[in-house]
Amino acid sequence: MDIFKIVIIGIVGTVLAVLLSDYRKDFAMMIGLITGIIIFLLVADLLSKTLTSLINMLNEADVQFRYLDVALKIIGVSYLAKFAGQICRDAGEGAIAIKVEMAAKIIILALSLPVIGALIQLVIQILP
Amino acid sequence: MEVDLIFKVAAIGIVVAVLNQVLIRSGREDQAMMTTLAGLIVVLFIIVREISTPFDTIKTIFNL
């Protein structure tokens, strides 16, 4: 099972980071970074398989989901921003973390602008 | 396996910390600083190569 692998990697990474954080804070931060990357890579394959099968199911059921690509892009942006923000916050740089997350929010707003525009168009069409 | 990377970084960190202590105790502060810098650069090289892989994966998964 993959979950045992992930749990063991997380515990080992935490032990090593705590061990090093007394002597060298920078190396402890890098251990946290690389542990996060390895755990993500272990589940990335599963994530992409699940997403493609979900899209295939939607196509087979003939469901029109027009803004699926926008939703996927927003999920990707928010995941990346959260990852970087947590790394910054762990290293004690809360200000940089907040700025990264705010930039991600602005990008998400810009990405979702066509959806909001389509909604407003729909409301204008329905109203006489 | 990629889990080796965690142990690699931890080993470099422990060795650098020990060397740092020894060199500072024997009164060679400048060499201690050089050792720290060298260890940091080596770890940075390892990390930078690894950090691009999840970014590429996320890019392909979510069509960014």
N, CA and C atoms of all chains as a GROMACS GRO file, in nm:
protein
  576
    1MET      N    1   0.083  -0.121   0.000
    1MET     CA    2   0.000   0.000   0.000
    1MET      C    3   0.087   0.126   0.000
    2ASP      N    4   0.040   0.225  -0.074
    2ASP     CA    5   0.117   0.348  -0.085
    2ASP      C    6   0.113   0.430   0.043
    3ILE      N    7   0.003   0.416   0.119
    3ILE     CA    8  -0.013   0.504   0.236
    3ILE      C    9   0.092   0.472   0.341
    4PHE      N   10   0.132   0.343   0.352
    4PHE     CA   11   0.235   0.309   0.449
    4PHE      C   12   0.367   0.377   0.412
    5LYS      N   13   0.395   0.373   0.281
    5LYS     CA   14   0.517   0.438   0.233
    5LYS      C   15   0.517   0.588   0.268
    6ILE      N   16   0.401   0.652   0.241
    6ILE     CA   17   0.391   0.797   0.263
    6ILE      C   18   0.405   0.830   0.411
    7VAL      N   19   0.338   0.749   0.496
    7VAL     CA   20   0.344   0.774   0.640
    7VAL      C   21   0.488   0.761   0.689
    8ILE      N   22   0.557   0.656   0.642
    8ILE     CA   23   0.694   0.634   0.689
    8ILE      C   24   0.785   0.747   0.641
    9ILE      N   25   0.767   0.790   0.515
    9ILE     CA   26   0.849   0.901   0.464
    9ILE      C   27   0.823   1.027   0.545
   10GLY      N   28   0.695   1.053   0.578
   10GLY     CA   29   0.665   1.172   0.657
   10GLY      C   30   0.728   1.168   0.795
   11ILE      N   31   0.720   1.051   0.861
   11ILE     CA   32   0.775   1.042   0.997
   11ILE      C   33   0.927   1.056   0.993
   12VAL      N   34   0.990   0.988   0.895
   12VAL     CA   35   1.137   0.995   0.886
   12VAL      C   36   1.182   1.138   0.856
   13GLY      N   37   1.110   1.205   0.764
   13GLY     CA   38   1.145   1.344   0.732
   13GLY      C   39   1.130   1.435   0.852
   14THR      N   40   1.022   1.413   0.930
   14THR     CA   41   1.001   1.496   1.049
   14THR      C   42   1.111   1.475   1.152
   15VAL      N   43   1.148   1.346   1.172
   15VAL     CA   44   1.253   1.317   1.271
   15VAL      C   45   1.383   1.384   1.230
   16LEU      N   46   1.419   1.372   1.101
   16LEU     CA   47   1.545   1.431   1.055
   16LEU      C   48   1.541   1.584   1.065
   17ALA      N   49   1.426   1.643   1.031
   17ALA     CA   50   1.416   1.789   1.036
   17ALA      C   51   1.427   1.840   1.179
   18VAL      N   52   1.360   1.769   1.273
   18VAL     CA   53   1.368   1.811   1.414
   18VAL      C   54   1.510   1.794   1.466
   19LEU      N   55   1.576   1.683   1.422
   19LEU     CA   56   1.714   1.658   1.465
   19LEU      C   57   1.806   1.770   1.422
   20LEU      N   58   1.785   1.818   1.297
   20LEU     CA   59   1.877   1.919   1.243
   20LEU      C   60   1.839   2.061   1.282
   21SER      N   61   1.713   2.083   1.326
   21SER     CA   62   1.669   2.221   1.345
   21SER      C   63   1.742   2.288   1.462
   22ASP      N   64   1.798   2.208   1.554
   22ASP     CA   65   1.874   2.269   1.664
   22ASP      C   66   2.007   2.325   1.614
   23TYR      N   67   2.067   2.258   1.515
   23TYR     CA   68   2.200   2.297   1.470
   23TYR      C   69   2.194   2.390   1.350
   24ARG      N   70   2.122   2.347   1.247
   24ARG     CA   71   2.117   2.428   1.126
   24ARG      C   72   1.973   2.437   1.078
   25LYS      N   73   1.914   2.558   1.090
   25LYS     CA   74   1.774   2.577   1.051
   25LYS      C   75   1.755   2.560   0.900
   26ASP      N   76   1.858   2.600   0.820
   26ASP     CA   77   1.841   2.600   0.675
   26ASP      C   78   1.829   2.458   0.620
   27PHE      N   79   1.911   2.366   0.676
   27PHE     CA   80   1.903   2.228   0.629
   27PHE      C   81   1.771   2.164   0.669
   28ALA      N   82   1.721   2.200   0.787
   28ALA     CA   83   1.591   2.146   0.830
   28ALA      C   84   1.481   2.190   0.734
   29MET      N   85   1.488   2.318   0.690
   29MET     CA   86   1.389   2.367   0.594
   29MET      C   87   1.397   2.290   0.463
   30MET      N   88   1.520   2.261   0.418
   30MET     CA   89   1.533   2.190   0.290
   30MET      C   90   1.484   2.047   0.301
   31ILE      N   91   1.503   1.984   0.419
   31ILE     CA   92   1.449   1.849   0.437
   31ILE      C   93   1.297   1.851   0.429
   32GLY      N   94   1.235   1.954   0.489
   32GLY     CA   95   1.090   1.965   0.478
   32GLY      C   96   1.047   1.981   0.334
   33LEU      N   97   1.119   2.064   0.259
   33LEU     CA   98   1.086   2.088   0.117
   33LEU      C   99   1.093   1.959   0.037
   34ILE      N  100   1.203   1.885   0.055
   34ILE     CA  101   1.223   1.766  -0.029
   34ILE      C  102   1.127   1.656   0.013
   35THR      N  103   1.092   1.648   0.143
   35THR     CA  104   0.992   1.550   0.185
   35THR      C  105   0.857   1.579   0.120
   36GLY      N  106   0.819   1.706   0.117
   36GLY     CA  107   0.694   1.743   0.052
   36GLY      C  108   0.694   1.706  -0.095
   37ILE      N  109   0.805   1.731  -0.163
   37ILE     CA  110   0.813   1.700  -0.307
   37ILE      C  111   0.799   1.550  -0.329
   38ILE      N  112   0.868   1.468  -0.247
   38ILE     CA  113   0.864   1.323  -0.267
   38ILE      C  114   0.723   1.270  -0.241
   39ILE      N  115   0.656   1.322  -0.136
   39ILE     CA  116   0.520   1.274  -0.107
   39ILE      C  117   0.426   1.313  -0.220
   40PHE      N  118   0.444   1.435  -0.275
   40PHE     CA  119   0.358   1.473  -0.387
   40PHE      C  120   0.382   1.382  -0.507
   41LEU      N  121   0.509   1.352  -0.537
   41LEU     CA  122   0.538   1.270  -0.654
   41LEU      C  123   0.480   1.129  -0.640
   42LEU      N  124   0.468   1.081  -0.514
   42LEU     CA  125   0.411   0.947  -0.495
   42LEU      C  126   0.262   0.944  -0.530
   43VAL      N  127   0.190   1.057  -0.508
   43VAL     CA  128   0.047   1.055  -0.536
   43VAL      C  129   0.013   1.124  -0.668
   44ALA      N  130   0.112   1.184  -0.736
   44ALA     CA  131   0.082   1.260  -0.858
   44ALA      C  132   0.026   1.169  -0.967
   45ASP      N  133   0.081   1.048  -0.977
   45ASP     CA  134   0.037   0.954  -1.080
   45ASP      C  135  -0.111   0.919  -1.060
   46LEU      N  136  -0.146   0.888  -0.933
   46LEU     CA  137  -0.284   0.854  -0.900
   46LEU      C  138  -0.378   0.970  -0.931
   47LEU      N  139  -0.333   1.092  -0.897
   47LEU     CA  140  -0.416   1.211  -0.920
   47LEU      C  141  -0.446   1.229  -1.067
   48SER      N  142  -0.343   1.215  -1.153
   48SER     CA  143  -0.366   1.238  -1.295
   48SER      C  144  -0.456   1.129  -1.352
   49LYS      N  145  -0.438   1.001  -1.306
   49LYS     CA  146  -0.526   0.893  -1.353
   49LYS      C  147  -0.671   0.921  -1.314
   50THR      N  148  -0.691   0.965  -1.188
   50THR     CA  149  -0.828   0.991  -1.141
   50THR      C  150  -0.892   1.104  -1.222
   51LEU      N  151  -0.815   1.209  -1.248
   51LEU     CA  152  -0.872   1.322  -1.322
   51LEU      C  153  -0.910   1.282  -1.463
   52THR      N  154  -0.820   1.204  -1.530
   52THR     CA  155  -0.853   1.166  -1.668
   52THR      C  156  -0.974   1.074  -1.672
   53SER      N  157  -0.987   0.984  -1.574
   53SER     CA  158  -1.104   0.895  -1.575
   53SER      C  159  -1.232   0.974  -1.545
   54LEU      N  160  -1.220   1.076  -1.460
   54LEU     CA  161  -1.337   1.161  -1.432
   54LEU      C  162  -1.381   1.234  -1.559
   55ILE      N  163  -1.283   1.288  -1.634
   55ILE     CA  164  -1.318   1.358  -1.757
   55ILE      C  165  -1.379   1.262  -1.858
   56ASN      N  166  -1.325   1.139  -1.864
   56ASN     CA  167  -1.382   1.039  -1.956
   56ASN      C  168  -1.525   1.005  -1.919
   57MET      N  169  -1.551   0.990  -1.787
   57MET     CA  170  -1.687   0.960  -1.742
   57MET      C  171  -1.782   1.071  -1.782
   58LEU      N  172  -1.739   1.197  -1.763
   58LEU     CA  173  -1.825   1.309  -1.800
   58LEU      C  174  -1.853   1.308  -1.949
   59ASN      N  175  -1.750   1.274  -2.030
   59ASN     CA  176  -1.771   1.272  -2.174
   59ASN      C  177  -1.865   1.161  -2.214
   60GLU      N  178  -1.852   1.043  -2.149
   60GLU     CA  179  -1.939   0.931  -2.184
   60GLU      C  180  -2.084   0.959  -2.148
   61ALA      N  181  -2.105   1.025  -2.033
   61ALA     CA  182  -2.241   1.055  -1.992
   61ALA      C  183  -2.298   1.174  -2.066
   62ASP      N  184  -2.218   1.232  -2.156
   62ASP     CA  185  -2.263   1.345  -2.237
   62ASP      C  186  -2.300   1.465  -2.152
   63VAL      N  187  -2.230   1.483  -2.041
   63VAL     CA  188  -2.254   1.599  -1.957
   63VAL      C  189  -2.170   1.714  -2.012
   64GLN      N  190  -2.236   1.825  -2.036
   64GLN     CA  191  -2.162   1.942  -2.084
   64GLN      C  192  -2.108   2.018  -1.964
   65PHE      N  193  -1.980   2.011  -1.944
   65PHE     CA  194  -1.918   2.085  -1.834
   65PHE      C  195  -1.823   2.183  -1.900
   66ARG      N  196  -1.874   2.305  -1.925
   66ARG     CA  197  -1.799   2.395  -2.012
   66ARG      C  198  -1.675   2.451  -1.947
   67TYR      N  199  -1.680   2.468  -1.816
   67TYR     CA  200  -1.569   2.537  -1.752
   67TYR      C  201  -1.483   2.443  -1.670
   68LEU      N  202  -1.477   2.315  -1.713
   68LEU     CA  203  -1.396   2.218  -1.638
   68LEU      C  204  -1.248   2.255  -1.642
   69ASP      N  205  -1.200   2.305  -1.759
   69ASP     CA  206  -1.058   2.338  -1.769
   69ASP      C  207  -1.023   2.455  -1.678
   70VAL      N  208  -1.118   2.552  -1.667
   70VAL     CA  209  -1.093   2.665  -1.575
   70VAL      C  210  -1.085   2.615  -1.432
   71ALA      N  211  -1.176   2.523  -1.395
   71ALA     CA  212  -1.176   2.471  -1.257
   71ALA      C  213  -1.046   2.396  -1.229
   72LEU      N  214  -1.000   2.316  -1.328
   72LEU     CA  215  -0.875   2.241  -1.308
   72LEU      C  216  -0.758   2.336  -1.290
   73LYS      N  217  -0.756   2.442  -1.374
   73LYS     CA  218  -0.646   2.539  -1.363
   73LYS      C  219  -0.646   2.605  -1.226
   74ILE      N  220  -0.765   2.639  -1.175
   74ILE     CA  221  -0.773   2.705  -1.044
   74ILE      C  222  -0.722   2.611  -0.935
   75ILE      N  223  -0.758   2.481  -0.946
   75ILE     CA  224  -0.711   2.386  -0.844
   75ILE      C  225  -0.559   2.377  -0.848
   76GLY      N  226  -0.501   2.374  -0.969
   76GLY     CA  227  -0.355   2.365  -0.981
   76GLY      C  228  -0.286   2.486  -0.922
   77VAL      N  229  -0.339   2.606  -0.955
   77VAL     CA  230  -0.278   2.729  -0.902
   77VAL      C  231  -0.285   2.731  -0.751
   78SER      N  232  -0.401   2.693  -0.696
   78SER     CA  233  -0.414   2.701  -0.550
   78SER      C  234  -0.327   2.598  -0.481
   79TYR      N  235  -0.311   2.478  -0.543
   79TYR     CA  236  -0.225   2.378  -0.480
   79TYR      C  237  -0.080   2.426  -0.476
   80LEU      N  238  -0.034   2.480  -0.591
   80LEU     CA  239   0.106   2.528  -0.596
   80LEU      C  240   0.129   2.639  -0.495
   81ALA      N  241   0.034   2.734  -0.489
   81ALA     CA  242   0.051   2.848  -0.398
   81ALA      C  243   0.051   2.803  -0.254
   82LYS      N  244  -0.036   2.704  -0.221
   82LYS     CA  245  -0.043   2.653  -0.085
   82LYS      C  246   0.090   2.586  -0.048
   83PHE      N  247   0.144   2.508  -0.143
   83PHE     CA  248   0.271   2.438  -0.118
   83PHE      C  249   0.382   2.538  -0.086
   84ALA      N  250   0.396   2.640  -0.173
   84ALA     CA  251   0.501   2.739  -0.152
   84ALA      C  252   0.478   2.818  -0.024
   85GLY      N  253   0.350   2.851   0.003
   85GLY     CA  254   0.320   2.928   0.123
   85GLY      C  255   0.352   2.852   0.250
   86GLN      N  256   0.321   2.721   0.251
   86GLN     CA  257   0.351   2.642   0.371
   86GLN      C  258   0.501   2.633   0.395
   87ILE      N  259   0.578   2.618   0.283
   87ILE     CA  260   0.724   2.611   0.297
   87ILE      C  261   0.776   2.742   0.356
   88CYS      N  262   0.726   2.855   0.303
   88CYS     CA  263   0.770   2.986   0.354
   88CYS      C  264   0.734   3.000   0.501
   89ARG      N  265   0.610   2.957   0.538
   89ARG     CA  266   0.565   2.974   0.676
   89ARG      C  267   0.646   2.887   0.771
   90ASP      N  268   0.680   2.765   0.725
   90ASP     CA  269   0.762   2.676   0.809
   90ASP      C  270   0.899   2.737   0.836
   91ALA      N  271   0.952   2.811   0.736
   91ALA     CA  272   1.085   2.870   0.753
   91ALA      C  273   1.078   3.001   0.830
   92GLY      N  274   0.957   3.040   0.874
   92GLY     CA  275   0.944   3.160   0.956
   92GLY      C  276   0.922   3.287   0.879
   93GLU      N  277   0.895   3.276   0.748
   93GLU     CA  278   0.872   3.396   0.667
   93GLU      C  279   0.723   3.406   0.637
   94GLY      N  280   0.646   3.445   0.739
   94GLY     CA  281   0.502   3.452   0.720
   94GLY      C  282   0.460   3.559   0.620
   95ALA      N  283   0.538   3.668   0.612
   95ALA     CA  284   0.501   3.777   0.522
   95ALA      C  285   0.509   3.733   0.376
   96ILE      N  286   0.617   3.660   0.340
   96ILE     CA  287   0.630   3.613   0.202
   96ILE      C  288   0.518   3.515   0.170
   97ALA      N  289   0.484   3.428   0.268
   97ALA     CA  290   0.378   3.330   0.246
   97ALA      C  291   0.246   3.399   0.214
   98ILE      N  292   0.214   3.505   0.292
   98ILE     CA  293   0.089   3.576   0.269
   98ILE      C  294   0.090   3.641   0.131
   99LYS      N  295   0.208   3.692   0.088
   99LYS     CA  296   0.212   3.757  -0.043
   99LYS      C  297   0.194   3.656  -0.155
  100VAL      N  298   0.257   3.537  -0.141
  100VAL     CA  299   0.239   3.432  -0.243
  100VAL      C  300   0.092   3.395  -0.254
  101GLU      N  301   0.026   3.377  -0.137
  101GLU     CA  302  -0.114   3.336  -0.142
  101GLU      C  303  -0.203   3.446  -0.199
  102MET      N  304  -0.168   3.574  -0.171
  102MET     CA  305  -0.249   3.682  -0.227
  102MET      C  306  -0.232   3.688  -0.379
  103ALA      N  307  -0.111   3.666  -0.428
  103ALA     CA  308  -0.089   3.664  -0.574
  103ALA      C  309  -0.170   3.552  -0.637
  104ALA      N  310  -0.173   3.435  -0.569
  104ALA     CA  311  -0.252   3.324  -0.622
  104ALA      C  312  -0.400   3.360  -0.627
  105LYS      N  313  -0.449   3.434  -0.525
  105LYS     CA  314  -0.590   3.472  -0.525
  105LYS      C  315  -0.620   3.566  -0.642
  106ILE      N  316  -0.526   3.659  -0.670
  106ILE     CA  317  -0.549   3.750  -0.783
  106ILE      C  318  -0.552   3.672  -0.914
  107ILE      N  319  -0.459   3.574  -0.928
  107ILE     CA  320  -0.455   3.495  -1.052
  107ILE      C  321  -0.584   3.414  -1.067
  108ILE      N  322  -0.635   3.359  -0.953
  108ILE     CA  323  -0.759   3.282  -0.959
  108ILE      C  324  -0.875   3.371  -1.000
  109LEU      N  325  -0.876   3.494  -0.948
  109LEU     CA  326  -0.982   3.589  -0.986
  109LEU      C  327  -0.978   3.617  -1.135
  110ALA      N  328  -0.855   3.637  -1.189
  110ALA     CA  329  -0.842   3.664  -1.331
  110ALA      C  330  -0.884   3.544  -1.414
  111LEU      N  331  -0.854   3.421  -1.364
  111LEU     CA  332  -0.891   3.301  -1.439
  111LEU      C  333  -1.041   3.280  -1.441
  112SER      N  334  -1.108   3.319  -1.329
  112SER     CA  335  -1.251   3.292  -1.321
  112SER      C  336  -1.334   3.406  -1.378
  113LEU      N  337  -1.270   3.508  -1.433
  113LEU     CA  338  -1.343   3.621  -1.489
  113LEU      C  339  -1.438   3.580  -1.603
  114PRO      N  340  -1.397   3.492  -1.699
  114PRO     CA  341  -1.491   3.451  -1.804
  114PRO      C  342  -1.616   3.384  -1.749
  115VAL      N  343  -1.602   3.307  -1.641
  115VAL     CA  344  -1.718   3.239  -1.582
  115VAL      C  345  -1.816   3.342  -1.527
  116ILE      N  346  -1.760   3.444  -1.456
  116ILE     CA  347  -1.846   3.548  -1.400
  116ILE      C  348  -1.915   3.624  -1.513
  117GLY      N  349  -1.840   3.650  -1.621
  117GLY     CA  350  -1.898   3.718  -1.736
  117GLY      C  351  -2.012   3.638  -1.797
  118ALA      N  352  -1.993   3.505  -1.808
  118ALA     CA  353  -2.098   3.421  -1.865
  118ALA      C  354  -2.221   3.421  -1.776
  119LEU      N  355  -2.199   3.421  -1.644
  119LEU     CA  356  -2.312   3.425  -1.550
  119LEU      C  357  -2.392   3.555  -1.567
  120ILE      N  358  -2.319   3.668  -1.579
  120ILE     CA  359  -2.387   3.796  -1.594
  120ILE      C  360  -2.465   3.799  -1.726
  121GLN      N  361  -2.405   3.742  -1.833
  121GLN     CA  362  -2.474   3.733  -1.962
  121GLN      C  363  -2.604   3.656  -1.948
  122LEU      N  364  -2.597   3.542  -1.874
  122LEU     CA  365  -2.715   3.458  -1.855
  122LEU      C  366  -2.825   3.533  -1.783
  123VAL      N  367  -2.785   3.607  -1.678
  123VAL     CA  368  -2.885   3.683  -1.602
  123VAL      C  369  -2.948   3.789  -1.690
  124ILE      N  370  -2.868   3.856  -1.773
  124ILE     CA  371  -2.921   3.960  -1.862
  124ILE      C  372  -3.018   3.899  -1.963
  125GLN      N  373  -2.986   3.776  -2.012
  125GLN     CA  374  -3.075   3.710  -2.108
  125GLN      C  375  -3.207   3.671  -2.044
  126ILE      N  376  -3.200   3.623  -1.919
  126ILE     CA  377  -3.323   3.577  -1.853
  126ILE      C  378  -3.414   3.696  -1.821
  127LEU      N  379  -3.353   3.802  -1.770
  127LEU     CA  380  -3.433   3.920  -1.738
  127LEU      C  381  -3.483   3.984  -1.867
  128PRO      N  382  -3.605   4.027  -1.871
  128PRO     CA  383  -3.657   4.088  -1.994
  128PRO      C  384  -3.601   4.229  -2.018
  129MET      N  385   1.570   0.469  -0.516
  129MET     CA  386   1.446   0.535  -0.472
  129MET      C  387   1.477   0.679  -0.433
  130GLU      N  388   1.375   0.765  -0.446
  130GLU     CA  389   1.400   0.906  -0.421
  130GLU      C  390   1.406   0.939  -0.273
  131VAL      N  391   1.364   0.843  -0.187
  131VAL     CA  392   1.369   0.869  -0.042
  131VAL      C  393   1.514   0.891   0.002
  132ASP      N  394   1.608   0.838  -0.078
  132ASP     CA  395   1.750   0.859  -0.047
  132ASP      C  396   1.785   1.008  -0.036
  133LEU      N  397   1.710   1.092  -0.110
  133LEU     CA  398   1.741   1.235  -0.109
  133LEU      C  399   1.729   1.293   0.031
  134ILE      N  400   1.626   1.247   0.107
  134ILE     CA  401   1.608   1.300   0.243
  134ILE      C  402   1.731   1.266   0.327
  135PHE      N  403   1.773   1.138   0.316
  135PHE     CA  404   1.889   1.096   0.396
  135PHE      C  405   2.015   1.169   0.352
  136LYS      N  406   2.023   1.192   0.220
  136LYS     CA  407   2.142   1.262   0.169
  136LYS      C  408   2.151   1.403   0.230
  137VAL      N  409   2.038   1.475   0.224
  137VAL     CA  410   2.037   1.612   0.277
  137VAL      C  411   2.065   1.610   0.427
  138ALA      N  412   2.003   1.514   0.499
  138ALA     CA  413   2.024   1.507   0.644
  138ALA      C  414   2.169   1.477   0.676
  139ALA      N  415   2.231   1.385   0.599
  139ALA     CA  416   2.370   1.349   0.624
  139ALA      C  417   2.462   1.469   0.602
  140ILE      N  418   2.437   1.542   0.492
  140ILE     CA  419   2.518   1.660   0.466
  140ILE      C  420   2.502   1.761   0.578
  141GLY      N  421   2.376   1.776   0.626
  141GLY     CA  422   2.352   1.871   0.734
  141GLY      C  423   2.425   1.833   0.861
  142ILE      N  424   2.421   1.703   0.898
  142ILE     CA  425   2.489   1.659   1.022
  142ILE      C  426   2.639   1.679   1.010
  143VAL      N  427   2.696   1.638   0.894
  143VAL     CA  428   2.841   1.650   0.876
  143VAL      C  429   2.884   1.796   0.883
  144VAL      N  430   2.806   1.884   0.818
  144VAL     CA  431   2.841   2.026   0.819
  144VAL      C  432   2.832   2.082   0.960
  145ALA      N  433   2.728   2.039   1.035
  145ALA     CA  434   2.714   2.091   1.172
  145ALA      C  435   2.832   2.048   1.259
  146VAL      N  436   2.872   1.918   1.246
  146VAL     CA  437   2.984   1.868   1.328
  146VAL      C  438   3.113   1.941   1.290
  147LEU      N  439   3.138   1.953   1.158
  147LEU     CA  440   3.260   2.021   1.112
  147LEU      C  441   3.263   2.165   1.161
  148ASN      N  442   3.145   2.228   1.158
  148ASN     CA  443   3.134   2.366   1.202
  148ASN      C  444   3.176   2.379   1.349
  149GLN      N  445   3.121   2.289   1.433
  149GLN     CA  446   3.154   2.293   1.575
  149GLN      C  447   3.303   2.274   1.598
  150VAL      N  448   3.360   2.171   1.528
  150VAL     CA  449   3.501   2.139   1.549
  150VAL      C  450   3.590   2.256   1.508
  151LEU      N  451   3.558   2.314   1.391
  151LEU     CA  452   3.642   2.423   1.341
  151LEU      C  453   3.630   2.547   1.428
  152ILE      N  454   3.509   2.572   1.480
  152ILE     CA  455   3.495   2.690   1.566
  152ILE      C  456   3.569   2.669   1.697
  153ARG      N  457   3.564   2.545   1.753
  153ARG     CA  458   3.635   2.517   1.879
  153ARG      C  459   3.786   2.534   1.863
  154SER      N  460   3.837   2.496   1.743
  154SER     CA  461   3.981   2.509   1.723
  154SER      C  462   4.019   2.647   1.671
  155GLY      N  463   3.924   2.740   1.675
  155GLY     CA  464   3.957   2.878   1.646
  155GLY      C  465   3.974   2.914   1.500
  156ARG      N  466   3.907   2.842   1.410
  156ARG     CA  467   3.914   2.877   1.268
  156ARG      C  468   3.774   2.915   1.219
  157GLU      N  469   3.733   3.034   1.258
  157GLU     CA  470   3.597   3.074   1.226
  157GLU      C  471   3.575   3.088   1.075
  158ASP      N  472   3.679   3.138   1.003
  158ASP     CA  473   3.659   3.163   0.860
  158ASP      C  474   3.642   3.032   0.783
  159GLN      N  475   3.723   2.931   0.822
  159GLN     CA  476   3.707   2.802   0.754
  159GLN      C  477   3.573   2.737   0.789
  160ALA      N  478   3.527   2.759   0.911
  160ALA     CA  479   3.395   2.705   0.949
  160ALA      C  480   3.286   2.765   0.863
  161MET      N  481   3.299   2.896   0.838
  161MET     CA  482   3.198   2.960   0.754
  161MET      C  483   3.203   2.907   0.612
  162MET      N  484   3.327   2.883   0.562
  162MET     CA  485   3.341   2.828   0.425
  162MET      C  486   3.277   2.690   0.416
  163THR      N  487   3.295   2.607   0.520
  163THR     CA  488   3.235   2.473   0.519
  163THR      C  489   3.083   2.482   0.514
  164THR      N  490   3.029   2.571   0.596
  164THR     CA  491   2.883   2.590   0.596
  164THR      C  492   2.835   2.630   0.458
  165LEU      N  493   2.907   2.724   0.397
  165LEU     CA  494   2.867   2.774   0.265
  165LEU      C  495   2.871   2.662   0.161
  166ALA      N  496   2.979   2.580   0.165
  166ALA     CA  497   2.992   2.472   0.068
  166ALA      C  498   2.878   2.371   0.084
  167GLY      N  499   2.848   2.335   0.210
  167GLY     CA  500   2.739   2.240   0.233
  167GLY      C  501   2.607   2.293   0.182
  168LEU      N  502   2.582   2.422   0.208
  168LEU     CA  503   2.457   2.484   0.164
  168LEU      C  504   2.446   2.481   0.012
  169ILE      N  505   2.558   2.510  -0.057
  169ILE     CA  506   2.553   2.513  -0.203
  169ILE      C  507   2.527   2.374  -0.259
  170VAL      N  508   2.592   2.271  -0.200
  170VAL     CA  509   2.570   2.134  -0.247
  170VAL      C  510   2.424   2.094  -0.232
  171VAL      N  511   2.366   2.123  -0.113
  171VAL     CA  512   2.225   2.086  -0.090
  171VAL      C  513   2.135   2.163  -0.184
  172LEU      N  514   2.168   2.290  -0.207
  172LEU     CA  515   2.087   2.372  -0.297
  172LEU      C  516   2.085   2.314  -0.437
  173PHE      N  517   2.200   2.262  -0.483
  173PHE     CA  518   2.205   2.202  -0.615
  173PHE      C  519   2.113   2.080  -0.622
  174ILE      N  520   2.116   1.996  -0.516
  174ILE     CA  521   2.031   1.876  -0.513
  174ILE      C  522   1.884   1.918  -0.520
  175ILE      N  523   1.848   2.022  -0.440
  175ILE     CA  524   1.707   2.062  -0.429
  175ILE      C  525   1.657   2.121  -0.560
  176VAL      N  526   1.738   2.208  -0.621
  176VAL     CA  527   1.691   2.280  -0.739
  176VAL      C  528   1.659   2.184  -0.852
  177ARG      N  529   1.738   2.076  -0.863
  177ARG     CA  530   1.709   1.977  -0.967
  177ARG      C  531   1.576   1.907  -0.939
  178GLU      N  532   1.549   1.884  -0.811
  178GLU     CA  533   1.429   1.807  -0.774
  178GLU      C  534   1.304   1.894  -0.781
  179ILE      N  535   1.321   2.026  -0.760
  179ILE     CA  536   1.202   2.110  -0.741
  179ILE      C  537   1.128   2.130  -0.872
  180SER      N  538   1.196   2.108  -0.985
  180SER     CA  539   1.129   2.132  -1.113
  180SER      C  540   1.035   2.018  -1.149
  181THR      N  541   1.057   1.897  -1.094
  181THR     CA  542   0.972   1.784  -1.133
  181THR      C  543   0.826   1.800  -1.089
  182PRO      N  544   0.796   1.834  -0.963
  182PRO     CA  545   0.655   1.849  -0.929
  182PRO      C  546   0.588   1.962  -1.005
  183PHE      N  547   0.665   2.070  -1.034
  183PHE     CA  548   0.606   2.179  -1.110
  183PHE      C  549   0.564   2.132  -1.248
  184ASP      N  550   0.652   2.053  -1.315
  184ASP     CA  551   0.615   2.003  -1.447
  184ASP      C  552   0.496   1.909  -1.439
  185THR      N  553   0.493   1.825  -1.333
  185THR     CA  554   0.380   1.732  -1.318
  185THR      C  555   0.250   1.807  -1.302
  186ILE      N  556   0.250   1.909  -1.214
  186ILE     CA  557   0.127   1.986  -1.193
  186ILE      C  558   0.085   2.056  -1.322
  187LYS      N  559   0.186   2.106  -1.396
  187LYS     CA  560   0.155   2.174  -1.522
  187LYS      C  561   0.085   2.080  -1.618
  188THR      N  562   0.133   1.956  -1.630
  188THR     CA  563   0.070   1.864  -1.725
  188THR      C  564  -0.065   1.815  -1.674
  189ILE      N  565  -0.078   1.793  -1.542
  189ILE     CA  566  -0.205   1.740  -1.490
  189ILE      C  567  -0.317   1.842  -1.508
  190PHE      N  568  -0.291   1.967  -1.469
  190PHE     CA  569  -0.398   2.066  -1.467
  190PHE      C  570  -0.400   2.155  -1.590
  191ASN      N  571  -0.322   2.122  -1.693
  191ASN     CA  572  -0.318   2.200  -1.818
  191ASN      C  573  -0.288   2.347  -1.793
  192LEU      N  574  -0.197   2.377  -1.705
  192LEU     CA  575  -0.166   2.518  -1.675
  192LEU      C  576  -0.090   2.580  -1.789
   0.00000   0.00000   0.00000
